[in-house]
Amino acid sequence: MSALAGTVKGWFREIVADWDRFWFTPVDPATLSLIRVFAGAMLLYTHGVWSLKLESFFGADGWLMPDAVHAFHREMHTWSYFWWLRTPGQLWGAHLAAIVVFAMLTVGLFSRVVAPLAAIATLSYIQRVPGALFGLDQINALLAIYLCLGPCGARYSFDHWLAKRRGVGLVAVEPSIAANIAIRLIQLHMCVIYLFAGTSKLMGLAWWNGFAMWLALGNYEYQSLDMTWLAHWPRTVSLLSHVTIFWETFYCLLIWSKRWRPVMLILAILLHMGIAICLGMMTFGLVMLIGNLAFVSPLLVQRMLAGRGGAVAPQSRADLEGA
């Protein structure tokens, strides 16, 4: 019994050690900073588009009036600063302020302050117009929230540039536990999204018989690139359908494997760029790829952005090989 108890204790200690290593190993914030650049640009673009019909969507007398939105949410007690905006001047002032916040997040200026402000603004827009809520907005929101948790402006930012100016020389970027937590949360959230997407498709007969991809590619409502020639290639359509559902269902398992991770990320690029190009969902396809960046090692990010012969932070090399 004592030997069994010792074995169980050893297993338990290993589980606790792995848990701590997974969440609390300091990592270089390179990946989180790169996500900030792309996610900030997406927030800037997608919210800038609201300017075309701002008062129609968000005005007190717009298409979705506040009373109607409150009735839609019922007892959810959702919050949005748009409830306080009564005049067009107030509305445009708040909108322009949000655009400035998103721009500052993109370039990494006062990142630790503007990241929470960007998350608040993103959620406020979503809660005000629930009838215009789509997958793009949901991914925007999750990225904005997780960027608040770590030093997203530590690299590739005006914050880092200003720190170097003040320090009169190279400012070392220290590995961060907060950066690791933020990245892990994005990774897990992406796994949950794909798992639910894949398992929900298993409930549809069209995915089992391989016909589902044709229903999307042959739909003229979404078609931005004529793919109807695939009607003459039914086995190719069937293969695309089955690869898609396999990839989504098993993403949450295979993405953690060093051997399978490049394959899963390549398939992510092919799938989401296919959605972007063939179905006209360019922003959605791109924002999903931004989320997938969380699985790119900070060491690889540094190597790519440093250029040939560029310096990579030596203190992060050992930690990032297995990120």
N, C-alpha and C positions, 0 to 999 in steps of 0.2 A: 504493500500500500504506500509505503514511504517513497518507493521508486516512482510509482505512478503519480503521486502528488508532486514530486520534484519535476517530472516531465511536464505535467499540466502547468506548473508555475513557470517553467522555462518557456512553454508556448505562449503563456500570457505575457511574459516579459517581452518576448519577440513581437507580439502583436502591438503592445504599447509602444515599443521602440519604433516599429514601422509606422505607426500612426503619427508619432512625434516627428519622425523623419519626413513623412509625406507633407505635413502641414507647416512645420516650424523650422525647416532647413532654410537658412538665409540664401537667397539667390540674387543674382544681378538683375536689376529692374529693366534690362534692355527690352525684353519681350513686352512687358507691361507698357513701357514708354512707346513702343512701336504701335501697339494697339491703341494707345491714346491718340496718336497722330491720325490714324485711319478712322477710328470711331468718332473723333472730334470733327473730322472733315465730313463724315456722313451725317452727323447731327447738324452741322452747319448747313449742309445742302438741303436735307429733308425738311428742316424747319424754315429755311429761307424760302422754300417753295410755298409755304403758307402765306407769304406776302402777297401772292397773286389774288387770293380771295380771303384775306384775313378777317375782314368785318363780316363776311357772309358766314364763315364758320364759327368765329369766336365772339362776335358782337352780341350785345345784350338782346338785340332783335334779329339775330342771325337765323340760319336754317335750323340749328339746334339750340333752341332757347334754354336758358338755365333751368327753368321749371321742368321742361321736358327731360333734360339730362338728369336732374335730381330724381325724377320719377323712374327713369331707367335704372339708376343705381339703387333705388329704393333704400334699404336699410344698410347699405355698405358704408355710408358715411365717408365717401371719398372726398379728398381735399384737392383744391386747385386754386392758385392765386387769381385765376381768371374770374372767380366769383366776386372779387372785389373791384373789378374793372367795369365801370359804368359808361364811360364816354369813349368815343373813337380815339381821342388824344391819349387817354390812359392806356387803351389797348395797344396803340402803336408804340407808345413809350416802352411798355413792358416787352413787346415783341422785339424791338430794336435792342433793348438791353439783353435779352436772351441771345440774340444773334451775336452780340459782342462777346458774351460769355462763351458761346460755342467756338468762336474764332480764337479766343484766348486759350481755350482748352486745346485746340488743334495745334497751335504753335507752342504751347507749354509755357504760358506766362502766368505766374502766380497760380500754378497748377493745384496746389493743395487747397486753395480757396475756391477757384472756379470749378473744380471737379464736383464738389457737392452742389454748387449752384446749378451746374449743368444737369445734374440728376434731378433736382427739384423742378427745374424748368421742363425737362422732358416728361416727367410724370404729370405735371400740370397740364401740358398740351394734351396728353393722352386722356386724362380724366375729363377734360372739357368737351372733347369730341369723340365719345366712345363709338359712334357710328362710323368713324373713319379709322378705327383701330385695325391694323393688320400685322402680320408677322414681322415686317420691317420695324415697326414701332416697338414691338416687344423686345426684339434683339437690341435695338437702340437703347432701350431702358435698362436692360440687364447689364450691358457694357458700361453705361454711364454710372450705374450704381456701384459696380465692382471697381471702377477706376478710382472711386473715392477712398478705397480701403488701403491703397498702397501708394508709394512714391512714383506716380505715373509721369511726373515731370523731371525725373532724375536724369534722363538722357534725351537727346534729340529735341531739345527745348530751349526757349529763351531763358528759362530758369537756370539751366546748366551753363549757358553762355554767359549770363550775368554773374554767376558764381565764379567762373573762370576769370572774368574781368576784375571782379573785386579781389580775387585771390592772386592776381598777376601770375598766372601759370596754370598748369593742369590741375584740375580738381578731381580727386579720386572719387569714384562712385562706389559706395560700400554695398555689399550684399545685404538684402533686406528680408526679414521674416514677413513683413506686411506685403511685400511684392509677391512672395510665394503664396500667401493666403489668397490674395486677389486672383492670381493666375489659377490656383487650384479650384476656386469657386467658379470661374469661367469654364474651366475644363469640365467640371462635374455638371454644370448647367447644360453645356452643349451635349454631353452624353445623355442626359435625361430627355432633352428635346428630340434627339435622333431616335432614342429607344421608343418613345411614345409615337413618333412618326412611323417607325417601322412596324411596331406591333399593331397600330391602328390599321395599317395597310393590309395586314394579315386577315383582317375581317372582311376584306373586299374580294369578291370572286375574280374581278378583273386582274388583280395582282397575281393570283394563283395560276390563272390560265395564260398570263403573259401579255394580256391585251391592254393593260393600263396605260403604258407609255403612249400607245397610239391614241388613246382618248385625250391625252394632253397635246401631243404633237399635231393631231388632226383637228384641233379645236380652233376655228377661225377667230373666236373672240379674243384669244390670247396670242395667237400666232403672229410673230414678228419676222420669222424666217420660214420660208416654205419648206417643210419637211415631209410633205405628203408623198414624196417619192419613196419613203420607207414603206408605203403600202405594198410595194412589190418585194419587200424583204421582211416577211413576217417573223422569220427566225431571229433576225437582228432585233426587231422590236421586242420579241419575247425575252431575248438575252438581256437587253437594256432594262426591262422591267424587273427581271429576277436579280440582276446585279444591284439595282437600286435598293430593292427591299432587303437583300442580304447585307448590303453596306450599312443601311440605316439601323437595322436590327442589331447587328454585331459590332457597330462602331464603339459602343460603350465598353466592350471587352478588348477588341483588337487594337484600339488606339493607344493602349498603355504598353503594348509590346514594342520594343525597339525594332524588332524585325518587321512587324506589320505596320508600324506608324507611317513610314513613307508611303506605303501603298494606300493606306486609308486617306492620307492627306492628298495624294494625287487624285484619288477617286472623288474626294470632296471638291477639288478644283474642277474636274471634268463635269461633275453633276451640277454644281452651282453656276458655273459659266454656261453650261448648256441651258439651264433655266433662264439665265440672264439673256442669252443671245436668242434662243429659240422661242421663248415664251414672253419676252419683253419685260421680265422682272429684273432689270439690271441692278437696282438698288438692293433688292432682297438678296440676290445672288452674291453681291459684294459684301453685304453686312454679315452673311453667314460665313464667308471666307475670313472676315476680320475675327469672328469668334474662333475659328479654327486656328488662328495664329497663336492662340494660347498653348498649343501643343508644339510650337517651334522653340527649340532650345535657345535660351539667351545667348549662349556661346555662338550658335549659328547666326543669330541676328547680328551680333557684334562683328562677326567675320564678314558677313555680307555687306554691312553698312560701312565698315572700316575701309573696304576696298582692298585691292591687292597690296600686301605688305603693310596693311594698317595694323595698329596696335589693338590687342585684346587684353582686357583687364586680367592680370595673372591670378588675382585672388579668387576669381570666380570659376577658373577652369575646372578644378576638381569637382566642384559642386554641380556644374552645369552639364557635365558629360551624360549624366543619367536623368536629366530633368524631364 
